Amino acid sequence: MMLIPCPWCGSRNQIEFTYGGDAGVRRPAPDAPESAWIDYVYVRDNPCGPLDELWYHGAGCRSWFTVRRDTRTHAILASAPAGGSLTDDPSADVR
């Protein structure tokens, strides 16, 4: 079981959430070439280490937020509302 810290509801079981993908991926412009859309949809990095991710708390506050998670250990390093800043300070409260 992985506990995910929602910025509004606190730490909750992962089954309450839906993974929304890499928070660093940006959607191409509507008039971008087809190759840009193919890269956006199909080509993704698989980084090892801290990664900013989007999560949706569907069984709680129904809000999107950003989580910094270490992909090697699944340790949650920080969380913040979507578009908010994440801190790298491991001693900071992740809520």
Secondary structure, 3 states (H helix, E strand, C coil): CCEEEECCCEEEEHHHCEEEEECCCCCCCCCCCHHHHHHHHHCCCCCCCEEEEEEECCCCCCCEEEEEEECCCCCEEEEEECCCCCCCCCCCCCC
